[in-house]
């Protein structure tokens, strides 16, 4: 069984990463422009530029954080809960179509061609499915 990392630890690490990014970002800009001391820039323009850079950093941080909280869409974890349709039956093996791909599957339910199924687990390259009884699923 895969050990799950605490959401608090992930969030704290993410916030630490963002804070270090913001600090490094400001230090890098200072180092790049420290020799241009004779530039005369009004404070209002500097503040406007800094606000835009800060807003872009927060927008990027929000997008990254949102993508980190999404459910996996690939691999074993991405298969759970997906629905499919039975295409072929042979003894206790069924061939189902899930998201345009054909998979070998097993079920404790008796399935027929055209039945809608939901994936409960993955066993190697075979899916463990169950029949969807409620058609509004």
N, CA, C and O atoms as CSV, one atom per row, in Angstrom:
chain,resi,resn,atom,element,x,y,z
A,1,UNK,N,N,0.848,-1.176,0.000
A,1,UNK,CA,C,0.000,0.000,0.000
A,1,UNK,C,C,0.897,1.244,0.000
A,1,UNK,O,O,1.877,1.306,0.743
A,2,UNK,N,N,0.565,2.210,-0.818
A,2,UNK,CA,C,1.325,3.441,-0.915
A,2,UNK,C,C,0.973,4.332,0.264
A,2,UNK,O,O,-0.199,4.539,0.578
A,3,UNK,N,N,2.015,4.860,0.914
A,3,UNK,CA,C,1.788,5.734,2.055
A,3,UNK,C,C,1.388,7.111,1.548
A,3,UNK,O,O,2.024,7.653,0.645
A,4,UNK,N,N,0.344,7.673,2.123
A,4,UNK,CA,C,-0.125,8.986,1.706
A,4,UNK,C,C,0.553,10.065,2.527
A,4,UNK,O,O,0.646,9.967,3.751
A,5,UNK,N,N,1.024,11.088,1.847
A,5,UNK,CA,C,1.641,12.217,2.521
A,5,UNK,C,C,0.537,13.143,3.014
A,5,UNK,O,O,-0.464,13.361,2.331
A,6,UNK,N,N,0.736,13.677,4.195
A,6,UNK,CA,C,-0.254,14.563,4.790
A,6,UNK,C,C,-0.463,15.793,3.921
A,6,UNK,O,O,0.491,16.327,3.353
A,7,UNK,N,N,-1.701,16.240,3.817
A,7,UNK,CA,C,-2.013,17.442,3.051
A,7,UNK,C,C,-1.359,18.665,3.656
A,7,UNK,O,O,-0.983,19.591,2.938
A,8,UNK,N,N,-1.220,18.676,4.975
A,8,UNK,CA,C,-0.575,19.797,5.644
A,8,UNK,C,C,0.887,19.898,5.241
A,8,UNK,O,O,1.390,20.996,5.001
A,9,UNK,N,N,1.576,18.759,5.166
A,9,UNK,CA,C,2.996,18.765,4.812
A,9,UNK,C,C,3.165,19.233,3.367
A,9,UNK,O,O,4.078,20.005,3.072
A,10,UNK,N,N,2.297,18.776,2.466
A,10,UNK,CA,C,2.371,19.222,1.075
A,10,UNK,C,C,2.123,20.725,0.974
A,10,UNK,O,O,2.837,21.430,0.261
A,11,UNK,N,N,1.115,21.210,1.685
A,11,UNK,CA,C,0.793,22.638,1.635
A,11,UNK,C,C,1.918,23.482,2.212
A,11,UNK,O,O,2.270,24.520,1.650
A,12,UNK,N,N,2.488,23.041,3.337
A,12,UNK,CA,C,3.591,23.787,3.947
A,12,UNK,C,C,4.806,23.819,3.017
A,12,UNK,O,O,5.457,24.855,2.883
A,13,UNK,N,N,5.106,22.707,2.384
A,13,UNK,CA,C,6.225,22.672,1.438
A,13,UNK,C,C,5.975,23.565,0.248
A,13,UNK,O,O,6.894,24.227,-0.236
A,14,UNK,N,N,4.745,23.595,-0.234
A,14,UNK,CA,C,4.398,24.438,-1.367
A,14,UNK,C,C,4.532,25.915,-1.010
A,14,UNK,O,O,5.061,26.700,-1.796
A,15,UNK,N,N,4.055,26.291,0.169
A,15,UNK,CA,C,4.146,27.688,0.603
A,15,UNK,C,C,5.602,28.082,0.793
A,15,UNK,O,O,5.989,29.192,0.428
A,16,UNK,N,N,6.414,27.201,1.355
A,16,UNK,CA,C,7.846,27.478,1.512
A,16,UNK,C,C,8.511,27.673,0.152
A,16,UNK,O,O,9.348,28.561,-0.011
A,17,UNK,N,N,8.144,26.858,-0.807
A,17,UNK,CA,C,8.679,26.994,-2.158
A,17,UNK,C,C,8.289,28.331,-2.772
A,17,UNK,O,O,9.120,28.986,-3.401
A,18,UNK,N,N,7.041,28.742,-2.598
A,18,UNK,CA,C,6.599,30.021,-3.156
A,18,UNK,C,C,7.311,31.204,-2.511
A,18,UNK,O,O,7.727,32.135,-3.200
A,19,UNK,N,N,7.450,31.167,-1.192
A,19,UNK,CA,C,8.132,32.261,-0.503
A,19,UNK,C,C,9.573,32.359,-0.979
A,19,UNK,O,O,10.073,33.459,-1.215
A,20,UNK,N,N,10.249,31.217,-1.125
A,20,UNK,CA,C,11.635,31.255,-1.594
A,20,UNK,C,C,11.691,31.746,-3.037
A,20,UNK,O,O,12.641,32.436,-3.408
A,21,UNK,N,N,10.703,31.412,-3.856
A,21,UNK,CA,C,10.644,31.905,-5.228
A,21,UNK,C,C,10.490,33.418,-5.246
A,21,UNK,O,O,11.175,34.102,-6.006
A,22,UNK,N,N,9.599,33.945,-4.416
A,22,UNK,CA,C,9.394,35.394,-4.376
A,22,UNK,C,C,10.661,36.111,-3.917
A,22,UNK,O,O,11.019,37.145,-4.480
A,23,UNK,N,N,11.339,35.582,-2.910
A,23,UNK,CA,C,12.566,36.209,-2.408
A,23,UNK,C,C,13.657,36.150,-3.471
A,23,UNK,O,O,14.323,37.152,-3.726
A,24,UNK,N,N,13.847,34.991,-4.095
A,24,UNK,CA,C,14.881,34.844,-5.113
A,24,UNK,C,C,14.592,35.754,-6.298
A,24,UNK,O,O,15.503,36.351,-6.872
A,25,UNK,N,N,13.336,35.854,-6.652
A,25,UNK,CA,C,12.908,36.710,-7.751
A,25,UNK,C,C,13.328,38.161,-7.488
A,25,UNK,O,O,13.885,38.804,-8.378
A,26,UNK,N,N,13.076,38.683,-6.297
A,26,UNK,CA,C,13.429,40.067,-5.962
A,26,UNK,C,C,14.936,40.273,-5.895
A,26,UNK,O,O,15.446,41.298,-6.347
A,27,UNK,N,N,15.646,39.307,-5.336
A,27,UNK,CA,C,17.108,39.429,-5.245
A,27,UNK,C,C,17.724,39.422,-6.644
A,27,UNK,O,O,18.656,40.179,-6.914
A,28,UNK,N,N,17.220,38.589,-7.517
A,28,UNK,CA,C,17.735,38.512,-8.885
A,28,UNK,C,C,17.511,39.830,-9.624
A,28,UNK,O,O,18.402,40.305,-10.327
A,29,UNK,N,N,16.338,40.417,-9.469
A,29,UNK,CA,C,16.078,41.710,-10.113
A,29,UNK,C,C,17.004,42.780,-9.557
A,29,UNK,O,O,17.515,43.603,-10.317
A,30,UNK,N,N,17.231,42.787,-8.250
A,30,UNK,CA,C,18.132,43.766,-7.640
A,30,UNK,C,C,19.549,43.604,-8.194
A,30,UNK,O,O,20.194,44.588,-8.557
A,31,UNK,N,N,20.034,42.351,-8.257
A,31,UNK,CA,C,21.391,42.118,-8.749
A,31,UNK,C,C,21.534,42.504,-10.223
A,31,UNK,O,O,22.583,43.003,-10.630
A,32,UNK,N,N,20.510,42.282,-11.010
A,32,UNK,CA,C,20.583,42.629,-12.428
A,32,UNK,C,C,20.614,44.135,-12.660
A,32,UNK,O,O,21.273,44.603,-13.589
A,33,UNK,N,N,19.913,44.893,-11.831
A,33,UNK,CA,C,19.769,46.323,-12.077
A,33,UNK,C,C,20.511,47.204,-11.076
A,33,UNK,O,O,20.279,48.412,-11.048
A,34,UNK,N,N,21.389,46.646,-10.259
A,34,UNK,CA,C,22.071,47.479,-9.265
A,34,UNK,C,C,23.061,48.456,-9.898
A,34,UNK,O,O,23.365,49.486,-9.295
A,35,UNK,N,N,23.565,48.166,-11.078
A,35,UNK,CA,C,24.511,49.065,-11.735
A,35,UNK,C,C,23.823,50.209,-12.477
A,35,UNK,O,O,24.501,51.111,-12.968
A,36,UNK,N,N,22.523,50.193,-12.569
A,36,UNK,CA,C,21.788,51.244,-13.264
A,36,UNK,C,C,21.245,52.265,-12.260
A,36,UNK,O,O,20.069,52.627,-12.306
A,37,UNK,N,N,22.108,52.723,-11.358
A,37,UNK,CA,C,21.671,53.632,-10.309
A,37,UNK,C,C,21.321,55.015,-10.849
A,37,UNK,O,O,20.622,55.775,-10.180
A,38,UNK,N,N,21.791,55.352,-12.037
A,38,UNK,CA,C,21.502,56.673,-12.567
A,38,UNK,C,C,20.167,56.736,-13.309
A,38,UNK,O,O,19.777,57.800,-13.790
A,39,UNK,N,N,19.470,55.615,-13.405
A,39,UNK,CA,C,18.145,55.625,-14.017
A,39,UNK,C,C,17.190,56.370,-13.102
A,39,UNK,O,O,17.172,56.156,-11.889
A,40,UNK,N,N,16.418,57.223,-13.685
A,40,UNK,CA,C,15.452,57.975,-12.905
A,40,UNK,C,C,14.055,57.414,-13.210
A,40,UNK,O,O,13.469,57.714,-14.251
A,41,UNK,N,N,13.547,56.618,-12.310
A,41,UNK,CA,C,12.230,56.025,-12.480
A,41,UNK,C,C,11.336,56.549,-11.362
A,41,UNK,O,O,11.694,56.499,-10.185
A,42,UNK,N,N,10.179,57.047,-11.747
A,42,UNK,CA,C,9.244,57.535,-10.736
A,42,UNK,C,C,8.793,56.369,-9.863
A,42,UNK,O,O,8.700,55.227,-10.313
A,43,UNK,N,N,8.524,56.685,-8.633
A,43,UNK,CA,C,8.099,55.668,-7.677
A,43,UNK,C,C,6.787,55.019,-8.102
A,43,UNK,O,O,6.580,53.831,-7.852
A,44,UNK,N,N,5.910,55.770,-8.732
A,44,UNK,CA,C,4.615,55.222,-9.147
A,44,UNK,C,C,4.801,54.147,-10.214
A,44,UNK,O,O,4.101,53.135,-10.190
A,45,UNK,N,N,5.734,54.348,-11.152
A,45,UNK,CA,C,5.983,53.350,-12.186
A,45,UNK,C,C,6.647,52.107,-11.601
A,45,UNK,O,O,6.337,50.981,-11.991
A,46,UNK,N,N,7.556,52.325,-10.667
A,46,UNK,CA,C,8.210,51.193,-10.017
A,46,UNK,C,C,7.193,50.359,-9.237
A,46,UNK,O,O,7.204,49.130,-9.296
A,47,UNK,N,N,6.319,51.043,-8.511
A,47,UNK,CA,C,5.288,50.341,-7.746
A,47,UNK,C,C,4.312,49.606,-8.657
A,47,UNK,O,O,3.879,48.499,-8.340
A,48,UNK,N,N,3.969,50.211,-9.777
A,48,UNK,CA,C,3.069,49.573,-10.740
A,48,UNK,C,C,3.724,48.313,-11.318
A,48,UNK,O,O,3.074,47.273,-11.426
A,49,UNK,N,N,4.989,48.400,-11.683
A,49,UNK,CA,C,5.721,47.243,-12.223
A,49,UNK,C,C,5.840,46.130,-11.185
A,49,UNK,O,O,5.650,44.955,-11.500
A,50,UNK,N,N,6.156,46.510,-9.943
A,50,UNK,CA,C,6.291,45.517,-8.874
A,50,UNK,C,C,4.949,44.835,-8.602
A,50,UNK,O,O,4.909,43.637,-8.323
A,51,UNK,N,N,3.863,45.583,-8.680
A,51,UNK,CA,C,2.534,45.008,-8.468
A,51,UNK,C,C,2.196,44.009,-9.561
A,51,UNK,O,O,1.620,42.957,-9.285
A,52,UNK,N,N,2.548,44.328,-10.796
A,52,UNK,CA,C,2.288,43.404,-11.902
A,52,UNK,C,C,3.092,42.120,-11.725
A,52,UNK,O,O,2.560,41.025,-11.906
A,53,UNK,N,N,4.374,42.248,-11.371
A,53,UNK,CA,C,5.214,41.059,-11.162
A,53,UNK,C,C,4.657,40.220,-10.013
A,53,UNK,O,O,4.609,38.994,-10.115
A,54,UNK,N,N,4.244,40.850,-8.940
A,54,UNK,CA,C,3.682,40.130,-7.807
A,54,UNK,C,C,2.383,39.421,-8.192
A,54,UNK,O,O,2.162,38.276,-7.799
A,55,UNK,N,N,1.524,40.094,-8.959
A,55,UNK,CA,C,0.262,39.474,-9.391
A,55,UNK,C,C,0.530,38.277,-10.291
A,55,UNK,O,O,-0.146,37.255,-10.173
A,56,UNK,N,N,1.510,38.387,-11.190
A,56,UNK,CA,C,1.852,37.259,-12.047
A,56,UNK,C,C,2.391,36.088,-11.223
A,56,UNK,O,O,2.062,34.933,-11.493
A,57,UNK,N,N,3.217,36.386,-10.219
A,57,UNK,CA,C,3.743,35.322,-9.353
A,57,UNK,C,C,2.611,34.619,-8.605
A,57,UNK,O,O,2.592,33.391,-8.518
A,58,UNK,N,N,1.670,35.391,-8.067
A,58,UNK,CA,C,0.555,34.778,-7.344
A,58,UNK,C,C,-0.354,33.998,-8.289
A,58,UNK,O,O,-0.877,32.949,-7.913
A,59,UNK,N,N,-0.551,34.497,-9.513
A,59,UNK,CA,C,-1.346,33.768,-10.494
A,59,UNK,C,C,-0.713,32.435,-10.837
A,59,UNK,O,O,-1.402,31.419,-10.924
A,60,UNK,N,N,0.602,32.436,-11.034
A,60,UNK,CA,C,1.322,31.197,-11.309
A,60,UNK,C,C,1.237,30.255,-10.115
A,60,UNK,O,O,1.024,29.054,-10.285
A,61,UNK,N,N,1.401,30.787,-8.919
A,61,UNK,CA,C,1.325,29.965,-7.709
A,61,UNK,C,C,-0.058,29.336,-7.569
A,61,UNK,O,O,-0.178,28.166,-7.206
A,62,UNK,N,N,-1.098,30.110,-7.856
A,62,UNK,CA,C,-2.464,29.587,-7.761
A,62,UNK,C,C,-2.678,28.465,-8.767
A,62,UNK,O,O,-3.270,27.438,-8.435
A,63,UNK,N,N,-2.197,28.653,-10.001
A,63,UNK,CA,C,-2.369,27.627,-11.033
A,63,UNK,C,C,-1.639,26.341,-10.661
A,63,UNK,O,O,-2.172,25.248,-10.853
A,64,UNK,N,N,-0.434,26.464,-10.134
A,64,UNK,CA,C,0.334,25.280,-9.739
A,64,UNK,C,C,-0.341,24.582,-8.564
A,64,UNK,O,O,-0.458,23.356,-8.561
A,65,UNK,N,N,-0.782,25.338,-7.574
A,65,UNK,CA,C,-1.433,24.749,-6.410
A,65,UNK,C,C,-2.727,24.049,-6.805
A,65,UNK,O,O,-3.036,22.978,-6.283
A,66,UNK,N,N,-3.490,24.651,-7.727
A,66,UNK,CA,C,-4.736,24.046,-8.182
A,66,UNK,C,C,-4.472,22.735,-8.915
A,66,UNK,O,O,-5.213,21.767,-8.746
A,67,UNK,N,N,-3.419,22.701,-9.728
A,67,UNK,CA,C,-3.113,21.465,-10.453
A,67,UNK,C,C,-2.588,20.379,-9.515
A,67,UNK,O,O,-2.765,19.194,-9.794
A,68,UNK,N,N,-1.949,20.759,-8.414
A,68,UNK,CA,C,-1.455,19.775,-7.456
A,68,UNK,C,C,-2.605,19.109,-6.705
A,68,UNK,O,O,-2.467,17.968,-6.263
A,69,UNK,N,N,-3.718,19.788,-6.555
A,69,UNK,CA,C,-4.841,19.249,-5.796
A,69,UNK,C,C,-5.796,18.426,-6.649
A,69,UNK,O,O,-6.744,17.842,-6.125
A,70,UNK,N,N,-5.556,18.371,-7.967
A,70,UNK,CA,C,-6.412,17.597,-8.851
A,70,UNK,C,C,-6.213,16.110,-8.649
A,70,UNK,O,O,-5.139,15.656,-8.255
A,71,UNK,N,N,-7.260,15.364,-8.925
A,71,UNK,CA,C,-7.196,13.911,-8.894
A,71,UNK,C,C,-6.330,13.436,-10.067
A,71,UNK,O,O,-6.427,13.992,-11.162
A,72,UNK,N,N,-5.485,12.415,-9.856
A,72,UNK,CA,C,-4.656,11.928,-10.966
A,72,UNK,C,C,-5.522,11.459,-12.132
A,72,UNK,O,O,-6.572,10.849,-11.930
A,73,UNK,N,N,-5.079,11.744,-13.339
A,73,UNK,CA,C,-5.850,11.357,-14.508
A,73,UNK,C,C,-5.149,10.280,-15.319
A,73,UNK,O,O,-5.665,9.852,-16.351
A,74,UNK,N,N,-3.989,9.839,-14.874
A,74,UNK,CA,C,-3.264,8.789,-15.579
A,74,UNK,C,C,-2.880,7.693,-14.593
A,74,UNK,O,O,-2.946,7.877,-13.377
A,75,UNK,N,N,-2.484,6.565,-15.135
A,75,UNK,CA,C,-2.035,5.468,-14.285
A,75,UNK,C,C,-3.188,4.777,-13.577
A,75,UNK,O,O,-4.356,4.976,-13.910
A,76,UNK,N,N,-2.832,3.956,-12.591
A,76,UNK,CA,C,-3.825,3.178,-11.852
A,76,UNK,C,C,-4.834,4.067,-11.135
A,76,UNK,O,O,-6.034,3.793,-11.154
A,77,UNK,N,N,-4.343,5.135,-10.499
A,77,UNK,CA,C,-5.228,5.994,-9.720
A,77,UNK,C,C,-6.250,6.705,-10.592
A,77,UNK,O,O,-7.354,7.003,-10.137
A,78,UNK,N,N,-5.892,6.978,-11.842
A,78,UNK,CA,C,-6.798,7.674,-12.735
A,78,UNK,C,C,-7.921,6.803,-13.267
A,78,UNK,O,O,-8.873,7.321,-13.850
A,79,UNK,N,N,-7.835,5.500,-13.082
A,79,UNK,CA,C,-8.849,4.587,-13.613
A,79,UNK,C,C,-10.042,4.400,-12.667
A,79,UNK,O,O,-11.147,4.105,-13.124
A,80,UNK,N,N,-9.834,4.565,-11.376
A,80,UNK,CA,C,-10.895,4.299,-10.410
A,80,UNK,C,C,-12.084,5.224,-10.635
A,80,UNK,O,O,-11.926,6.439,-10.761
A,81,UNK,N,N,-13.276,4.636,-10.684
A,81,UNK,CA,C,-14.492,5.418,-10.832
A,81,UNK,C,C,-14.869,5.727,-12.268
A,81,UNK,O,O,-15.959,6.247,-12.506
A,82,UNK,N,N,-14.010,5.426,-13.236
A,82,UNK,CA,C,-14.347,5.661,-14.642
A,82,UNK,C,C,-15.409,4.660,-15.084
A,82,UNK,O,O,-15.505,3.558,-14.546
A,83,UNK,N,N,-16.189,5.053,-16.053
A,83,UNK,CA,C,-17.237,4.166,-16.553
A,83,UNK,C,C,-16.872,3.660,-17.938
A,83,UNK,O,O,-16.125,4.302,-18.677
A,84,UNK,N,N,-17.410,2.498,-18.273
A,84,UNK,CA,C,-17.156,1.892,-19.562
A,84,UNK,C,C,-18.348,1.081,-20.025
A,84,UNK,O,O,-19.358,0.976,-19.328
A,85,UNK,N,N,-18.215,0.505,-21.222
A,85,UNK,CA,C,-19.283,-0.294,-21.825
A,85,UNK,C,C,-18.707,-1.652,-22.212
A,85,UNK,O,O,-17.614,-1.733,-22.771
A,86,UNK,N,N,-19.446,-2.713,-21.912
A,86,UNK,CA,C,-19.016,-4.072,-22.254
A,86,UNK,C,C,-19.140,-4.267,-23.761
A,86,UNK,O,O,-20.198,-4.029,-24.343
A,87,UNK,N,N,-18.026,-4.712,-24.397
A,87,UNK,CA,C,-18.015,-4.951,-25.842
A,87,UNK,C,C,-18.106,-6.432,-26.187
A,87,UNK,O,O,-18.727,-6.815,-27.178
A,88,UNK,N,N,-17.470,-7.266,-25.343
A,88,UNK,CA,C,-17.376,-8.690,-25.656
A,88,UNK,C,C,-17.334,-9.473,-24.355
A,88,UNK,O,O,-16.736,-9.019,-23.379
A,89,UNK,N,N,-17.960,-10.640,-24.328
A,89,UNK,CA,C,-17.915,-11.505,-23.154
A,89,UNK,C,C,-17.376,-12.863,-23.562
A,89,UNK,O,O,-17.667,-13.367,-24.647
A,90,UNK,N,N,-16.577,-13.449,-22.663
A,90,UNK,CA,C,-16.037,-14.793,-22.896
A,90,UNK,C,C,-15.788,-15.424,-21.536
A,90,UNK,O,O,-14.885,-15.008,-20.811
A,91,UNK,N,N,-16.589,-16.429,-21.186
A,91,UNK,CA,C,-16.541,-17.070,-19.866
A,91,UNK,C,C,-16.676,-16.010,-18.785
A,91,UNK,O,O,-17.686,-15.308,-18.725
A,92,UNK,N,N,-15.653,-15.885,-17.919
A,92,UNK,CA,C,-15.704,-14.866,-16.862
A,92,UNK,C,C,-14.881,-13.638,-17.204
A,92,UNK,O,O,-14.630,-12.809,-16.329
A,93,UNK,N,N,-14.452,-13.499,-18.453
A,93,UNK,CA,C,-13.680,-12.331,-18.877
A,93,UNK,C,C,-14.557,-11.455,-19.759
A,93,UNK,O,O,-15.372,-11.936,-20.546
A,94,UNK,N,N,-14.363,-10.177,-19.599
A,94,UNK,CA,C,-15.128,-9.208,-20.366
A,94,UNK,C,C,-14.151,-8.217,-20.998
A,94,UNK,O,O,-13.114,-7.899,-20.416
A,95,UNK,N,N,-14.485,-7.743,-22.173
A,95,UNK,CA,C,-13.713,-6.704,-22.838
A,95,UNK,C,C,-14.575,-5.454,-22.831
A,95,UNK,O,O,-15.695,-5.449,-23.341
A,96,UNK,N,N,-14.023,-4.379,-22.234
A,96,UNK,CA,C,-14.802,-3.145,-22.098
A,96,UNK,C,C,-14.054,-1.978,-22.731
A,96,UNK,O,O,-12.828,-1.988,-22.842
A,97,UNK,N,N,-14.823,-0.972,-23.144
A,97,UNK,CA,C,-14.236,0.259,-23.683
A,97,UNK,C,C,-14.332,1.335,-22.603
A,97,UNK,O,O,-15.414,1.649,-22.107
A,98,UNK,N,N,-13.167,1.891,-22.255
A,98,UNK,CA,C,-13.089,2.970,-21.273
A,98,UNK,C,C,-12.271,4.086,-21.895
A,98,UNK,O,O,-11.106,3.883,-22.238
A,99,UNK,N,N,-12.859,5.249,-22.044
A,99,UNK,CA,C,-12.206,6.424,-22.633
A,99,UNK,C,C,-11.538,6.097,-23.967
A,99,UNK,O,O,-10.413,6.527,-24.220
A,100,UNK,N,N,-12.212,5.353,-24.804
A,100,UNK,CA,C,-11.711,5.047,-26.133
A,100,UNK,C,C,-10.726,3.896,-26.197
A,100,UNK,O,O,-10.275,3.546,-27.288
A,101,UNK,N,N,-10.375,3.296,-25.068
A,101,UNK,CA,C,-9.442,2.168,-25.035
A,101,UNK,C,C,-10.192,0.901,-24.636
A,101,UNK,O,O,-11.155,0.947,-23.871
A,102,UNK,N,N,-9.732,-0.231,-25.168
A,102,UNK,CA,C,-10.371,-1.511,-24.860
A,102,UNK,C,C,-9.507,-2.234,-23.824
A,102,UNK,O,O,-8.302,-2.407,-24.009
A,103,UNK,N,N,-10.151,-2.653,-22.729
A,103,UNK,CA,C,-9.469,-3.301,-21.605
A,103,UNK,C,C,-10.102,-4.658,-21.327
A,103,UNK,O,O,-11.301,-4.862,-21.516
A,104,UNK,N,N,-9.251,-5.580,-20.872
A,104,UNK,CA,C,-9.755,-6.856,-20.363
A,104,UNK,C,C,-10.201,-6.615,-18.927
A,104,UNK,O,O,-9.530,-5.914,-18.170
A,105,UNK,N,N,-11.330,-7.196,-18.559
A,105,UNK,CA,C,-11.829,-6.953,-17.209
A,105,UNK,C,C,-12.454,-8.209,-16.627
A,105,UNK,O,O,-12.736,-9.179,-17.330
A,106,UNK,N,N,-12.658,-8.157,-15.325
A,106,UNK,CA,C,-13.296,-9.233,-14.579
A,106,UNK,C,C,-14.379,-8.606,-13.719
A,106,UNK,O,O,-14.288,-7.444,-13.321
A,107,UNK,N,N,-15.416,-9.406,-13.438
A,107,UNK,CA,C,-16.491,-8.893,-12.603
A,107,UNK,C,C,-17.146,-10.042,-11.861
A,107,UNK,O,O,-17.230,-11.157,-12.375
A,108,UNK,N,N,-17.606,-9.767,-10.660
A,108,UNK,CA,C,-18.373,-10.766,-9.921
A,108,UNK,C,C,-19.828,-10.758,-10.394
A,108,UNK,O,O,-20.569,-11.708,-10.139
A,109,UNK,N,N,-20.238,-9.688,-11.080
A,109,UNK,CA,C,-21.587,-9.597,-11.643
A,109,UNK,C,C,-21.624,-10.311,-12.998
A,109,UNK,O,O,-20.598,-10.442,-13.665
A,110,UNK,N,N,-22.767,-10.753,-13.381
A,110,UNK,CA,C,-22.960,-11.321,-14.713
A,110,UNK,C,C,-23.239,-10.158,-15.658
A,110,UNK,O,O,-24.239,-9.457,-15.504
A,111,UNK,N,N,-22.362,-9.952,-16.630
A,111,UNK,CA,C,-22.490,-8.827,-17.549
A,111,UNK,C,C,-22.842,-9.305,-18.948
A,111,UNK,O,O,-22.521,-10.429,-19.336
A,112,UNK,N,N,-23.497,-8.447,-19.687
A,112,UNK,CA,C,-23.840,-8.728,-21.078
A,112,UNK,C,C,-23.327,-7.588,-21.943
A,112,UNK,O,O,-23.023,-6.505,-21.442
A,113,UNK,N,N,-23.234,-7.835,-23.232
A,113,UNK,CA,C,-22.765,-6.818,-24.164
A,113,UNK,C,C,-23.685,-5.601,-24.087
A,113,UNK,O,O,-24.909,-5.728,-24.117
A,114,UNK,N,N,-23.073,-4.420,-23.988
A,114,UNK,CA,C,-23.827,-3.172,-23.886
A,114,UNK,C,C,-24.051,-2.681,-22.477
A,114,UNK,O,O,-24.477,-1.542,-22.286
A,115,UNK,N,N,-23.770,-3.525,-21.459
A,115,UNK,CA,C,-23.925,-3.098,-20.065
A,115,UNK,C,C,-22.907,-2.012,-19.727
A,115,UNK,O,O,-21.767,-2.043,-20.189
A,116,UNK,N,N,-23.339,-1.058,-18.917
A,116,UNK,CA,C,-22.426,-0.022,-18.432
A,116,UNK,C,C,-21.832,-0.488,-17.123
A,116,UNK,O,O,-22.531,-1.027,-16.265
A,117,UNK,N,N,-20.518,-0.275,-16.973
A,117,UNK,CA,C,-19.803,-0.718,-15.778
A,117,UNK,C,C,-18.971,0.434,-15.219
A,117,UNK,O,O,-18.672,1.403,-15.917
A,118,UNK,N,N,-18.608,0.305,-13.955
A,118,UNK,CA,C,-17.728,1.260,-13.306
A,118,UNK,C,C,-16.503,0.499,-12.784
A,118,UNK,O,O,-16.628,-0.631,-12.313
A,119,UNK,N,N,-15.337,1.111,-12.868
A,119,UNK,CA,C,-14.091,0.455,-12.459
A,119,UNK,C,C,-13.910,0.596,-10.957
A,119,UNK,O,O,-13.935,1.701,-10.416
A,120,UNK,N,N,-13.726,-0.543,-10.287
A,120,UNK,CA,C,-13.496,-0.555,-8.841
A,120,UNK,C,C,-12.014,-0.636,-8.512
A,120,UNK,O,O,-11.560,0.004,-7.564
A,121,UNK,N,N,-11.241,-1.419,-9.284
A,121,UNK,CA,C,-9.811,-1.556,-9.013
A,121,UNK,C,C,-9.093,-2.038,-10.269
A,121,UNK,O,O,-9.715,-2.357,-11.283
A,122,UNK,N,N,-7.777,-2.080,-10.171
A,122,UNK,CA,C,-6.932,-2.525,-11.277
A,122,UNK,C,C,-6.073,-3.666,-10.771
A,122,UNK,O,O,-5.451,-3.558,-9.715
A,123,UNK,N,N,-6.037,-4.765,-11.523
A,123,UNK,CA,C,-5.222,-5.926,-11.171
A,123,UNK,C,C,-4.302,-6.216,-12.356
A,123,UNK,O,O,-4.691,-6.904,-13.299
A,124,UNK,N,N,-3.090,-5.689,-12.298
A,124,UNK,CA,C,-2.165,-5.828,-13.420
A,124,UNK,C,C,-2.698,-5.054,-14.612
A,124,UNK,O,O,-2.896,-3.841,-14.530
A,125,UNK,N,N,-2.930,-5.746,-15.722
A,125,UNK,CA,C,-3.512,-5.109,-16.908
A,125,UNK,C,C,-4.983,-5.450,-17.061
A,125,UNK,O,O,-5.549,-5.291,-18.142
A,126,UNK,N,N,-5.596,-5.910,-16.004
A,126,UNK,CA,C,-7.007,-6.262,-16.017
A,126,UNK,C,C,-7.748,-5.360,-15.033
A,126,UNK,O,O,-7.241,-5.042,-13.958
A,127,UNK,N,N,-8.943,-4.960,-15.417
A,127,UNK,CA,C,-9.761,-4.103,-14.565
A,127,UNK,C,C,-10.795,-4.936,-13.823
A,127,UNK,O,O,-11.354,-5.884,-14.374
A,128,UNK,N,N,-11.039,-4.581,-12.591
A,128,UNK,CA,C,-12.111,-5.188,-11.800
A,128,UNK,C,C,-13.276,-4.205,-11.849
A,128,UNK,O,O,-13.160,-3.066,-11.397
A,129,UNK,N,N,-14.400,-4.660,-12.403
A,129,UNK,CA,C,-15.534,-3.766,-12.626
A,129,UNK,C,C,-16.791,-4.314,-11.974
A,129,UNK,O,O,-16.849,-5.475,-11.570
A,130,UNK,N,N,-17.797,-3.449,-11.880
A,130,UNK,CA,C,-19.114,-3.869,-11.413
A,130,UNK,C,C,-20.151,-3.197,-12.293
A,130,UNK,O,O,-19.925,-2.127,-12.860
A,131,UNK,N,N,-21.276,-3.849,-12.388
A,131,UNK,CA,C,-22.375,-3.365,-13.225
A,131,UNK,C,C,-22.989,-2.119,-12.602
A,131,UNK,O,O,-23.135,-2.029,-11.383
A,132,UNK,N,N,-23.343,-1.169,-13.441
A,132,UNK,CA,C,-24.064,0.010,-12.968
A,132,UNK,C,C,-25.545,-0.317,-13.045
A,132,UNK,O,O,-26.114,-0.439,-14.129
A,133,UNK,N,N,-26.156,-0.455,-11.880
A,133,UNK,CA,C,-27.574,-0.826,-11.821
A,133,UNK,C,C,-28.436,0.395,-12.110
A,133,UNK,O,O,-29.418,0.303,-12.848
A,134,UNK,N,N,-28.078,1.532,-11.536
A,134,UNK,CA,C,-28.858,2.766,-11.701
A,134,UNK,C,C,-28.472,3.425,-13.029
A,134,UNK,O,O,-27.326,3.849,-13.176
A,135,UNK,N,N,-29.387,3.526,-14.002
A,135,UNK,CA,C,-29.025,4.103,-15.297
A,135,UNK,C,C,-28.698,5.596,-15.235
A,135,UNK,O,O,-28.133,6.132,-16.189
A,136,UNK,N,N,-29.029,6.270,-14.160
A,136,UNK,CA,C,-28.732,7.695,-14.053
A,136,UNK,C,C,-27.329,7.949,-13.496
A,136,UNK,O,O,-26.973,9.103,-13.258
A,137,UNK,N,N,-26.532,6.913,-13.285
A,137,UNK,CA,C,-25.184,7.062,-12.719
A,137,UNK,C,C,-24.347,7.908,-13.568
A,137,UNK,O,O,-23.182,8.144,-13.249
